[in-house]
């Protein structure tokens, strides 16, 4: 049950303002478009102006790369207590073929209780929740303790340079717990899948298509690698089984290029090189060092069977599997807030991919709970949407969770605050 202080935080969530802010953010195209130079910059400008107007404070804007920025706001209660962070990202994936959308991807149309648009759930809705919670804490006359930090970062959809920069510059040092409102249907996600990203390069010898025996075909050898990695995936699924929250491991070739990007391709020319990009997703039953060693061993084995086989694998990113228990304070408090707001038991789950919270957990040992509005299956697809009622429900859960985590006398500090 909520006390009067907690009710005040929940009742301060203005549904109309929340929806309006989400729509404004969706209408700003923050797809990273190298061909035009478009980045998150316009969203950064909108958010910084909103913070100045609605909170009356100056946010920190970190330049991470050219046109790529983080926005950071810290509210200090003036009382000793823990630091709670709400984290989100401002970039969105490409909308693809606009003509395939039923609703304009940047119009933020509302139809039958759904707000449509690219980034509507992944994760402009989550960003709006973070900002609204900050506004509530800034203007409340109810007591609270510790600090509330909002970190809205760039580049989550690629190499996560935004959150890495955020951490390296010290803004995570005093954070005791973090909420990440990624689209999870308001499920409480305790764990996040790990990820290893790799580039496989196969070296052959260019030749005329009419005289293939004068060359070495990298394409057929890349095909062998793909099939061998698929067999490794099958065995890992069998060995590990399905994790109750994050499912099965996977090894997926996502990009195949032959010849590599930038080199002219001709139908009657056997290329000298073929390249494959691999997205490997791991579960708690796997060890990343062992996975890398197994994939390298596959290449060595294929080379032992073919004197013309020359291939190498470069691992370009490593995102460990992370997770917390239901007893972790941020999880337990969020679960009770969910019960008090909805009258139902929360659904515990895991994130099928990595989030910025992966690095907050892995690098700084910060307990991260991922729970935000939006269907789990719709991010990166056409006609992305968020249910308005689910968005509003999530904001109220966040308001109640934050009010309890940052209550006067809170004992949730794990770091020096």
Steps between C-alpha positions, in 0.01 A plus 500: 500500500610853426531764767402862437854604408528223240156575358612856435785383278271267303223755462751752366538293181307701241381259228436771243844654555666158481334414169569845355869477590528151352339619176738796478800269537371251241449780247873578512690274260796362695592222260877502450540578130867523394393605152337819632678544832179463701554395862328537838601868510152644439357282778778623729408860418131436573570321828747760628251778425223300673720451808584870519133593466335232713768438764666839506850352500783466253565140388842360427548430129792269426639488147587135446577526129424757231126567517458225762419618852380384841264701719541471878291648779559444872250612762631512856252493786752651741450199727738202523377195315548279195536608138235357267554526126249477216677432171388523140634540148406760240598328175256282307547247223415572140136502399589306183254528214258775605242386248463171693380685812129540565575811706765762423804395709559857621144631535431351846141420405265369768255235381287280726708576808833437331769759430676403175843594373863403478636504852155525659583212734873461429539723681362852478217393733759397757686829457177691560437301819849585628447871437155506658631324813777761522243778477291345778800474733618849413169663591363278777444641847524149646825392668745270328863407552809442288532578132306431181709486183365493146741378234378516139777379274593462135582194293328218687399337171859458382815475715355672809766771503263729691467292816867401484596869497251570779666235716859594413437864593386404849125557488424143607741496793242593765198323348346241733233361264368563152163470327506454121158558335565298184188343340421192708119524543573620854643156585770514766811377319774376731752383241634602161652278235867533429634584156819435309536669164751379246621547144607194301730565204570231243796556268497349152648580162324703232434323172288512186158341556560285192825365644430449874779243538757777451379666818385415853133559571445671839124465468482123525736509795289763675201273441681220683564735792134600513391137512764412761393792721139389460598154625680660796182695577294179489733327744503800735121513505494130587770537766365817666128456461266796520559753776165569673529873431732554203445184298748326273845606382547586135766551234371706210673618183331836442706644212672323212715701258694362207700686393518718812321834512653762275640258244325464162314173446474335160304191404793351307767567764580274794583740788817486703328536835169436675389650830233395747374683810391277787264589786546249783255511793584319819329381818611444858597141413781616271851636546605764249865392493390145422266619223777699333742210527243262347439725201873544441541122521237457228710712263814302585319173437371616162850615405641156587265347243574746218846635418344799321283594797611832651265673743516701819249627754514836676296551814393865505265514799435307820188556710481261794186333628378689807224447750368575847278311744140576589624591848715786373344816651426668167328182377304439821386862523399506133305176545302642790440822308367293210260319734381826657441673166346212302355274769674207333815296546793615285631282220869427546699472180832563328615719212562301180787733409742739667417852621705791627434344839731217398804725537371671813470154655817346359736795541365663817306220672182710500177300545290572189135418453361525148126572499336729251190538285456355153466153349816292517463381140447831319831695531686534167187398305267712290197658669676510837269617775446542872169456680409827668346328804814290543717811470298675771504192722879475469550865594293451815698187591822698455370789710406264784822300473716813507304651790567186706860445398576865581287522813648682801697251705559273198769239558562409136844660463767269364742774399622821653219747437 
